[in-house]
């Protein structure tokens, strides 16, 4: 007979339910903060919902979500292969700068040629940024997390330096690069935007992100390369024993992961940013990708859904000040969601403990039932032995 499972067991085994519970708890903590501050929870959450459910709001959500989907895919891919790509921020920055330089220097090229060139330049820059860290790890054993943190800052200051170079820097008073020409933009036509009532920055970059998502899923699930990368991520020693090149797999994983983050930088620049300002602080798209990958369970399709969720909170949160609520509320919600996802091991251990006790009780009960079913004639010296003796006497 099939036994009923407890709620904790279900949550510990069904990952989607655990993510959903974390999101609910995140909004509950946000509601608690609003209550303490004396702000109406209904007004704040109502404004958050209203801002992302109109046609224009949905288009804004997609625009905001596109770079996070790409960095989420980048981090999720590295998670699948056993590498923690905390350097997606730097890869995003060098990718966007490579796309900007390409778009500025080659602005005379036609749009069908220039846009793919910008994408290729961004992916190459991001891949190179990942490969450098991979070489440091595989050749000299340098921890990839520490190296990536340092390379995030190197990318930050390198971008600021390039943005100030003659021929790249804006000729006006703005501390930024030159603006991209229309030939290097992924914006929808003004007629389409006006007719559909979309955001002014509505673009088709999300289609590139969806294509990247499908490609990542195909590589991970349907190719020999994906099998090797997952094998290294699961157990690098067993993979090496099986003849898989561990160092080669790490370099490949970081190259692909960096290329995805770099492409995210290009999509953000060519769809929404238009130019790169001289940074005063890191923008956080790569770090947001870590959150997206966690919420999406390191699954490509999950990264798309989590990226849209993150984009909705980012855009909707910017409208909370209209009802007197702080825009930082979304950071509280996202932080709480990540916290409850990070402590998922507690649910897994509780569920595992319950299953272990239940299985132990079931085995004990089975042993008792088998002992009760043992026929008395099978015991030593029982009826069969007596009948055998009587037959011999006759």
N, C-alpha and C positions, 0 to 999 in steps of 0.2 A: 504494500500500500504506500502511495506517495505521501510523504510527510510534508506538513506545512512549514514553510520557512519563516523565520522571524523577520521583522523589518530591518534590523541591523544586517542580517545575512543578505537580504536582497540588495541593500545599499552597497554592501561591500563587494558584491559580485557583478552588479549592473552599473557600469561606469557612468552611463548617461544619467541615471538617477542621482548618483553622487554629485555630478556637476550641477544638475538642476537644484539639488538641495543647497549646494554652496551658493548659487546665485540667489536663491530665496533668502538665505541667511544674510547675504550681502545687502539686499534691499531692506531686510529687517533691521540690521545695524544702522543703515542710513536713516531709516524712519526714527530710530531711537535718538540719533543725533539731532534730527529736525525737531523732535518733540522737546528735547532738552533746551534747544535754542528758541523755542516758542514759535516755530514756523509750522504752518499747516502741512501735514504730510500729504493730504489729498491734493492741495494746490501745487505742491512741488512736483510730486510724481505725475499729476495730471498734466502739468506743463511739459514735463519730460516726455510723456507719451504723445501729447498733441504735436510737439515739434518734430517728431520723427515718423508720423503717420500720414502727413500730407504728401502730395506728389513732389512738391519742391523739397520737403523734408527728407523724403526717401532718397532723392537724388543727392542731397547733401551727405546723407549717411553713406551712400555708396562711394562718393568721392573721398570722404574721410577714411573709409574702411580700406580702400585699395592698398595703400602702403602697408597697413597693418596685416592684411592678408598675406602680402609677399614676405614680410619679415617673419610672420607666423609660420609660413611654409618653410622658410629658411631654417628656423630654429627647430621645427618639428622634424624636418629631414635629418638634421644633425642628431636629434634625440634618438631617432630610430636606429642610427648607426653607432650609438654609444659615445658621441662627442657632444659636449655642452658648448654650443656656439653662442657665447655671450658677446661675441664680437660683431653681431649683426648690425649694431649701431654704426661702427666704423665702416663696415662694408656698404651700408646704406649711404653713408656720407660720400665715400670715394666714388660710388656708382653714380650718384646724382651729379657730382662735380665732373666726372668723365662725360656724362651726357650733356652737361652744360657747355663744356669746352668744345665738344664735337658740334653741338648745335650752333655755337657762336662762330667758330672758325670755318665751318662748312655751310654757312647759312644760304649760300647761293644754290645749293643742290635742291632738286625738286622734293616735294614732301614724301612720295613713295620710296625715295632713296634715303633721305636724311633721317627719317624716324627710325627705320631699322638699324641704321648706323649708330644712332644714339643708344638704342637698346643694346647693341653688341658691345659698344664701348663701356657701357655701365656694367654689363655682365662680366666682361673681361677684367675690369678694375676690381669688382667685388670678389671674383674668383681668385685673382692674384693676391688680394688682401687675406683671403682664407688660406691659400697655399703657403704663404710665407709663415704663418703661424703653424701650419701642419709640418713644414720642414723643421722648424724649431723644436717641435714635439718629437717627431720621428727620428731626427738625426742627433739631437743633443738632449732629448728627454725633458725639455722645458715644459712646464705645466701650461696647457693651452688656455686655461681660464685666466691666469695671470697675464700671459702674453696678449690675449685678446683685449683685456682691459687697457693695457698699455697702448695697443694699436688703435683702440677707439680714440684715445687722446691724440695720437699721431695723426690720424685721419682728420680730427677736428682742426688742428692747427695747420695741417697741410691744405685743407680746404680754404681756410682763411688766407693763407699765403697766396694760393692760386687766384682767389677772388680779387686780390689786389694787384695782379699783374697787368701791365699795359696790354691792351687788346682784349682783355677779359673783363677788366673792371668797368663799371658804369662811368660814363663820361660826365655825369651830373654830380650832384652832391650826395647821392645815396651810396652808402657803404655796402655795395653789392655788385654782383656780376651784371653784365649786360642782359637785357631781357631777350628771351628766345623769340625768333620770328615765328610767324604762323606756320611755316614749313616744318618746324620742329615741335609743334603742339599737337596734342591728342584731343583737343576740345571738339565737341559736337558743333555743328554749324549754328550760327546765331538764329537762323530761321527755325531750326528744330528746337532749340532751347526756348525760344519765345512761344512757339506753337504748343509745346507740351507743358510749359510752365515750370521748367527745370531750373536748377541752380545755375548761376552764371558760369561756374567752373565744371559743369557736367561734361564728362569725357568718356571715351570708350576704353579707358585703362583697365576697368574691371574685367573686360573680356580677355585681356592678356593675362590677368591674374587667374581667371578660371581655367584658361588653357594651361597655365603653369601648374595649377592644382592637379589637373588630369594627367599631365606629364609626370609629375612627381609620384602620383599614385601608381601609374603604369610602371615606372622605374622600380619602385619599392616592391610591388606585388607581382609583377609579371616578367621580370627580367632576371638573368643570372647575376648581373651586377647588384640588383636589389637584394637578392638572396645572400650574396657575399657580404654586403654591407650590414644587413641585419644579423648575420652570423657573427660578424666581428663585434657588433653592438651587444649581442647576447652573451658571448663568451669568447674573448679574443684568443685565449690559449687553445680552446677547442677548435676555433676556426683556423689557427695557425697549424695545429696538428693535422687538420683536414686538407692542408695544402693551399689555403687562402692567404694571399699576401696582405698581412695586417697593415703594414705601413702604407702600402699602395691604396688600400681601402680608406684609410684615414685621410690621406691627401685628396682622394676622389670625393669623399663626403664633404670635406671642407671647401673644396673648389665649387661643387654644385651648390652647397649651402650659401657660400659667398656670392655666387652668381645670382641666386634668387634675391638676396638682400639688395645687391647692386641694382638689379632690375626694378625692385621696389622704389629705390631712390630715383631712378629715371622716370617711372610712372608718376611719382609725386611731383617732380619738377615739371614735367611736360604736360601734366594735366591740371595742376593746381598752383604750383609755386611760381612758375614762369621765370624766376631768377633765384640765385642763391645769395642770401645776405651773409655778411661777415658775422659769424656766430659769436654770441656772448655766453652761450651755454649749449650743452648738447640738447638736441630736440627730443630725443627719447623714442624714436620710431623703432629702433632695434630692441630696446628694453620692453616696449609695448608688445613686440613680437614674441617675447618670452611668455608674457601673460596670455597672448592668443594661443600659443602652442600648448600651454598648460590647460586652458579651458577647452581647447579642441582635442585633448587627449593625444597629442602628437599625430593626429590623423589628418591627411590632406583635406578631406571634406569637412572635418571638424574645424580646421583652421579657417576655412571660408566662413562657416557659420559664426565662429568666435570672433573673426575679424569684423563681420557686420555688426555683431553685438557690441564690440569695442567701439566701432565707429558711431553707432547710435548713442552710446553713452557720452562719447566725446562731443558730438555735435549737440545732443540734447542738453548736456550739462552746461554748455555755453549760454543756454537760454534760461537757466534757473534764476539768474539775478533779476529777471523780470518779475518774479513773485517774491523777491526778497531772500531767496535761498542762496547760499554760497555755491559758486561753481565747483569748488573743491569737493562737493558731496560725491561726485562721480568717482573721484580718487579714493574716497572712503569705501564706496561700494566695491570698486575693483580690487582694492587691497584686501577687503574682507573675503571676497570670492577666492582670491589667490591663496589666502591664509587657510581657508577650509579645504581647498584642493590639496595644499601642501601637507596637511595633516591627515590625508586620506588613509595613511598607514594605520591610524587608530581604528578606523572602521574595518579595515582589512583584518587586523589582529583580533578585534572583538568578534567579527563574523567567523574567522577561522577558529577561535576558541569555542564558540557556540557549536560549530560543526563538529569539532573534535570531541566535545563532550557528548553530543548527540550520537555520533558514530560509536563511541565507546559504550554508551548505554544500549544502543541497538545490538552491538555484538554480545554484550552480557545477557540481554534478553533472549537472543537467539540461542545462546548456549544453554540457558535454563530450559527453553522449550524443547530443545533436542534431548536434554537429559530426561525430561518428563516423558518423551515419546519412546524411550528405550524399552523394548518388550522384555518382560521378566524372564521368558524362556531363553533369551540369549545369554543370561548370566551364567557363570561357571557353576556346574553341578545342577543345572536346572532340568526341566522336563526332557529336552532332547537327549541328554546323557542317560536319564533313567530309562527312556524308551529303547535306547541302544542296548542297555544291559538286559532288558527283558527279552529283546529279540535274540540275543546271543544265548540266553538260557533255554529258549524254546528249541 
